[in-house]
Amino acid sequence: MNTIDRQELIDKVKKLNEEENYEEVIKTASDEILEQVNDYELYAEIAQSKCRLGRNDYKPDAIKSLNIKENAKGNHYLGNCYINEDPALAEEYYKKAIELDDKFFLAYQGLGNIYVTSKQNEYAEEYYKKAISIDSENFNISVSYLGLAQIYSDKGEYNKAMLSFKKAIKLETREKSYAYNGIGNIYYAKGDFKNAVKYYKLSISSDAKNSAPYYNIANIYFTQEKYIESRENYQKYIELDKVKDFFYDNSVSKVREISKILLSEDYEKIQKIVSKIQKTLEYEEDCITHFTGLSVAKALILEKSKFRLSEGAFLNDTSEGAALFEYLKYESPLSKKESHVDIIFVKKPFIGSFVSQNKHNDLTMWRMYGKEGKEEARGCAITMNKEVLIEEVKSELKIDKTSPNETDFKFYRVAYKKENGQFFIPEQAERSIRNKDLNDYCNQLELALKEFIKKTGSKDIQKDIEELLFEIAFLFKGIEYQYEHEVRLVQKGIGFDKKVNKDFEIPRVYIELSEILKSVKKITLGPKVERADEWAAALYYELQNNEIEAEIHISRQPFK
């Protein structure tokens, strides 16, 4: 092929790529022609076409392009190959592309994508803006507008986010559907569900295969008790999105829950009362404190292990949940209807135990929970910012701050049962509205359960009701525990792997939430910790090395 024919072929392929006619590019520059011409630009253009088509076989083309001659486009698409499996290597290729051509805006956009994924939003914003400054009207720049919009949304700068989403829409690219969905999320965050649904539907109209708006609409409809419409949208999401993550698991869980609600009036009635009890017990202070052993603190702080929640069956106190069931006069129909030596296992939620932050140096807590092994008061108390911890958990599950999500991560106060049978919430006046509401709802729950038990229902419905009760059962304890002022995180474990630790004689079941380092505000070492100054120094400097400003306290409580 002579020089003129070669250049005509390259120009034709470039034009086809600009027109987004990627299939035609691959037909025009066949493997045979590629080998014959052996041109770096052709291989780079083929890499671009395959990448845009969502194919994952373009790495060899990018490598061949670079083997012939170093070039920006070849480096950029090789960076794209590694962006998920090796972001550091992808970053090198993008920077090399910029070094070769500082006007190659796609490489800046690639760096923005790396930094936004790693939560380095300041760098991401810088590189997205740089990409836009080079060619703000190029249809490929829409990803930068979307990235900027998400950064602004996370900061609560909704007007800026809206403007960026609208600029992405104006470019009329395949990303338009994501921009409409993003605008829907902004309206959702503002509490404007009507406009949120409007933009989610525009997102679907733009690209019916984009799964996100179906999930978001489903969550809104669920909140509005439009259960049939909600289930349809969750099912559509499940059909389109096969990634087994939090959103997929939550959709499956919601479809099952809606089916239970539609099947049983009793289930719906009890579910609403349970939700009211949870709302009444919500913990509203900024910080929570967790008592644990130093070996666990070492793992959490120095080794950056993830915080674990144990399944309810593995809590230390065998009487857990009994206070509520005694009040409700509830005996499981599942155990009644089976033989006296055979009951059906009912799964329980995963539980994390905390206390109010003002109990961080409490003698009773040191005795009961601040242990290292069996040695009392030789552990520590880790005080964490509640909202930061929740954001870390959501980040682990890849839940955006503005994404509609009916399943929230909330901490609850534990209520204690007095001798007269009434429950009370510590730090609330005895006759407070909260205490009154709590007892009213518990009374309603008792009556609803009596009505349910009178009926003959299937074992499945009985099991479903019992699982509902376990969502709140661990939030009630006897009067003897009242001075703990306990706070609990109760989770179904949706989106988390249920792990079984087989190192114990009886294997233990747990989930791992996230690292806690960013949430730490204070660590208090127990009064009997040996060489406490050394522990304090190690913890202090580890936190400092991670730019965490936290206080380290050493308890001087007169513990004997």
Secondary structure, 3 states (H helix, E strand, C coil): CCHHHHHHHHHHHHHHHHCCCHHHHHHHCCHHHHHHHCCHHHHHHHHHHHHHCCCCCCHHHHHHHHHHCCCHHHHHHHHHHHCCCCHHHHHHHHHHHHHHCCCCHHHHHHHHHHHHHCCCHHHHHHHHHHHHHHCCCCHHHHHHHHHHHHHHHHCCCHHHHHHHHHHHHHCCCCCHHHHHHHHHHHHHHCCCHHHHHHHHHHHHHHCCCCCHHHHHHHHHHHHCCCHHHHHHHHHHHHHHCCCCCHHHHHHHHHHHHHHHHHHCHHHHHHHHHHHHHHHHHECCCCEEEEEECHHHHHHHHHCCCCCEEEEHHHCCCCCCCHHHHHHHCCCCHHHHCCCCCCCCCCCCCEEEEEEEHHHCCCHHHHHHCCCECCECCCCEEEEEEHHHHHHHHHHHCCCCCCCCCCCCCCEEECEEECCCCCEECCCCCCCCHHHHHHHHHHHHHHHHHHHHHHCCCCHHHHHHHHHHHHHHHCCEEEHHHHHHCEEEEEECCCCCCCEEECCCCCCEEEEECCCCHHHEEEEEECCCCCCHHHHHHHHHHHHHHCCCCCEEEECCCCCC
